[in-house]
Each structure stands twice: as structure tokens, then as C-alpha cells.
């Protein structure tokens, strides 16, 4: 055998061996690919079956969450409306005429003044409760009330102080107290179907 024949035989043996290895690798890759496809199909069909079983529950939960969101928004809307009602009440109290304003303040002051020597805090924007009014009130009721230098941010009315004790007769406080006492009645009137 010549060198060329030996080289050709080595090449042909190597080629045959390479073809066999390649054929085995292709067969193994095909088998692996086929198994992977089967596993993918199995997983996919498992997810589809699971989704079909869980689908009604998923939709039921979504519906519950949506209903809760709607109820929360309705409740917030109702609270906003109730808040608006009391804000309108406060605005109406700010708009009452001078005579009614003064009569209301005098009635509140007669009830609140215990030592008859307290200080009265009024808003910076107070239009009706001035020194002339206070002098007349003191003379008529035998009191020695004085205006305080403190000017609280209130919508109207006054805050009576004696030492560290404060009696808040501001419109803001009166509306807040009314809201606390009457809110359930207001809710029944505004939302009769919700109260049933």
C-alpha cells in the first residue's frame, strides 16, 4: 500500500466515523427536541386545563375587587357630598345678617361666660363684634369681658378664654358639633336608599 492509499483510507475511515458521530448527534438532538416539544405541549396543556379550572375563580375575585372599588368610590362621593353640605352651612352662617349674627353671639356668650371676666377672641375679619358692641354687652349683662389680642382663624363667632380654659363658640365648631350629632340623619335624608 502506498502512502496515498494509506492517507485515503485514513481519510475515508475518519469521514465515515465523523458521519456516524454526526448521525448519532443528529438523532440525539432530534430525540431531545421531540422530548422538549412533548414537555412543552404537556406544560402548555396543563396550564390551559388549570386556567380553565381557575378561570371562574379569577373572574369572581376580579368582580369582588371591582365591586369593592365601586363601593369605596361611592362612599367617598357620599362623604364629599356630606362635607359639602356642612361647608355650605358654614358659608350660610358667614352670610347671616348683622342682627341675627349679634343675637346668636350674645346668646352664646351669655351661656359661655361663667366668671364674667373672660377674654373674647374674634377673627381678624370680624365685622360685627367690635368694642362698641362689647361695651353695650358688658353694660347690659354686668360683665367685664375684654377682647383678646389673639385673632384665631375662624369663620365667625368667638372663642371665650379664661386662663387656659377655652370655650369655642366659633361657627366652625358649631358646624362640627352639628355634624357629629346629626350626620346619621343627614345621611338618611341625602341617601334614603342607603339607609334601608
N, C-alpha and C positions, 0 to 999 in steps of 0.2 A: 504494500500500500504506500502510495506516495503521500507526500506532505499535504498536497492539495486535497487528496481524498480524505485524509485524516481530519483536516480542517473542516471539510464539507460535512463529514459525519458528525463532528463535534457541534457544528452549527445546526445541523438538522436535528440532532438529539436535544440541543438546547432549545430550539424553536418548538419542538414537539412538547418538551417539558414545560416551556413557557405557556404554550397553548392550553395544556392540561391545567396548569395552575390558574390561568386566566379563566378557563371554562368553569373550574370549581369555584373561583371567586365570584363569577357572574351568577352561578347557580345559587351560591350562598347569599349574595346580595339580593337576588330575586326572591329567595325564600324569606329573608329578613324584611324586605319591602312588602311582601304579601302578608306576613305576620303583622307588620306595623299597620297596614291598611285594615286588616281584620280587627286589630285592637282599637284603632281609631273609630271604625264603624261600631264596635261594641260600646265604646265610651260614649259616642255620639247618640246611639240609640238608647243607652242608659240615661243620658241627660234628657233626651226627649221624653222618655217614659216618666222620669222623675218630674220634669216640668209639667207634664200633663196631669200627674197626680197632685202636684203642689199648686198648680195654676189657680184653682178656685180659692185656695187659702191666700195666695198672694193678692188676688183681686179683692178678697174680703178685707184683708189688712189695709190695702190701699184705700178702700172705701171708708173704713173706720177712721183712718188718718184724715182723709178729706172731710168727713163729717165733723171730726173734732176741730179741724181748721175753720170750717164754716161756723160752728158754734162759737169758737173763740172770736172770730171776726164779728159775729152778731152781738156777742156780749160786749166787745169793745165799742161797737157802734152804739149800743144802748147806754153804756157808761158815758160815752161822749155826749149823747143827747141829754142825759140827766145832768151832766156837768154844764152843758149849755143852758139848760133850764135855770139852774142856780146862778149862773153868770148873768143871765137876763134879769133875774130877780135882783141881783146886786146892782145892776145898771139902773133898774127902775127905782131902787132905793136912793141911788145917787141923784135921780131926777125929781124926787118929790119936792113940792113947793116949800117955800120958806116956813110958812105957818105950821104945816104938818111936820116938817123936819124939827123945828124948835119944840113943838109939843111932845114929839116922841123922845127927843133928847132930855127934856125936862122930866118926863115920866120915868125914864130910865135912871136919871140922876137922882131923883127922889128915892128910888128903891136902892140904889147902889151906895149912896153916901151914908156912912154909919157914924163917923166921928164928926162930920160936918166941917172938917178942916183938911180934906184931901186936896190933891193936885189933879188937874184935868189935862190930859194930853190930847191934842187935836192935830189933825193933819195940817201940813203946810198949806194945802189948798182949801182949807176950811173957809166957807163963805158966810155962814150964819152965826156960828158960835164965836162971838167976839167979846171984848171987855165990857161993852155996854150991856150985852145980854147977860154976862156973868154977874155984873153988879146988880142988875134987876133980879136975877135968880137968888143971889145971896140975900138981898133985902127982903124979898118975898118969903123966903124959906128959913131965915135965921141961920144961914150957913156962912162959913168963911173960906169958901173954895177959891183956889187960885189956879191960873194957867201954868202949866209946866213949860220949861224951856225945850223939853224933848218933843219932837214932832214926828210921830210914827207914820209909816207908810200905810195908811188905812183909807178905805173908800169913803168913809163918813162916820159920824158918831164920835165917840170919845173912848179913852181909856182912863179910868179913875185909879189913882195910886195913893197909897199911904204907906210910907216906908218901902218895904219890899213886896207888899201885897198889891196886886193889880186886879182890877175888875174891868174886863174887856167888854165894852158896850159898843164896839165898832160895828159897822154894817157887815164887815167881813165875818166877824164872829157870830153875829145874829143869823146870817145866812147859813153858816156852817152848822150851828146848833139846830136850825130848822131842817137842814138836810139830814143830819143824824137822826132826828126824831121822826121825820116824815118821808124818808126816802122810799120805804116799802110802799107807802100809799101812792107816792108819785109814780113808782114803777107800775103799780096796778092800773093807774089811770093812763099812763103812756102806752103800756103794753098789756092790755086786758087778756089777750090770748096766752101770754107767757105766764100770767098769774094763776091760770087754771090748773 
